[in-house]
Amino acid sequence: MKVNNVPTRSIWRVADHAAVDIIDQTALPHAYRVLRLASLEDAAHAIRSMQVRGAPLIGATAAYGVALALLRDASDAALANAVATLGGTRPTAVNLHWALQRMQAHLAPLPAIERGAAAWREAEAIADEDVAQNRAIGEHGLALLRPLAEKRGRLDVMTHCNAGWLATVDHGTALSPVYAAFDAGIDVRVWVSETRPRNQGLLTAWELQQHGVPHTLIADNAAGLLLARGEVDAVIVGADRIAANGDVANKVGTYLKALAAKEAGVPFYVAAPRSTLDFGCAAGDAIPIEEREGDELRVVNGTGSDGRPAAVRQLAKDEAVANPAFDVTPARFVAAVITERGSAAAHALATLYPEERHG
Ligand SMILES: CSC[C@@H](O)[C@@H](O)C(=O)COP(=O)(O)O
């Protein structure tokens, strides 16, 4: 997608350098900053600190992290260390483990001398496939959205968190059908949920604004009212992991939107590529839920009146805080999962992937 009209991905290899560049998502939307990752440690830090975030982008960054590690040392031990280090950065998005397993399976059988170049190629392939898959998700999602738009002459979509191009290598998952609808000339508007405490909704607002898509930011707590009033035609969210039974782990607050959508009779769609599907995980209660630092809730970040980054403490350090970063929406609340292969009921996702062996 574009930043200030320049085509841009969220991560890219730097020409003639053993490095990748990323957009620092901790600085957005206040500042657009590009950071260089030149080592395994840089990549692990970027994922852990959420300079990169969003399940597919976490996976792609981990793949590049393996490539950066092998440039220094391509031994079996270095490969195992890279996979273990990156695998321990964040627990919920299964794309991380999917990408690491793919890198390891591809690289381990090769002689060490060939691993460096092969790792770059495989990381690039993972990134390029993510772009193509997300574009396909956009087309399949558009097929679901178009009839809703035709019924009302416009389309009001609600989303949660950021599942746009910033959360992937490009195009996004949940926002890919929105971009496809906008580009097809549909009068689409987006309710953007703030997504406390990390406010990923601000990233969604930023990228929608860059593409010219009309949108309105809401406090998370306003979603139920808007759904009940009939001001939403469809809810579309991304996912961090979808279990074999179709239960969906996504940013905390997703479950409440699914409940409210069900009550209001509004379709609740989940958009996700193959790398987010965990056929080895039987049901949502087995998905690890990340518990993050309490200060994410106690301290609010933004800019001061001088436009410079500013942090405001709203609760003392010793006040008890619980900060689960994800929740699980049961499959029965999901109208359909939109993948690169088309849409299916959440509980029937395996039918789209017959080549996989399912337990
Ligand atoms: C296409 S991204 C889908 C999900 O990864 C997204 O909705 C989400 O929950 C991101 O969480 P984050 O904690 O910002 O990495």
The ligand as an ORCA input file, in Angstrom:
! r2SCAN-3c Opt
* xyz 0 1
  C      -3.609     -9.325     10.298
  S      -3.308     -9.133     11.915
  C      -4.405    -10.074     12.908
  C      -4.047     -9.971     14.328
  O      -2.679    -10.203     14.487
  C      -4.422     -8.598     14.912
  O      -5.810     -8.458     14.883
  C      -3.917     -8.530     16.324
  O      -4.548     -9.013     17.234
  C      -2.580     -7.921     16.510
  O      -2.165     -7.948     17.836
  P      -0.804     -7.232     18.222
  O      -0.715     -7.399     19.716
  O      -0.926     -5.811     17.802
  O       0.296     -7.967     17.506
*
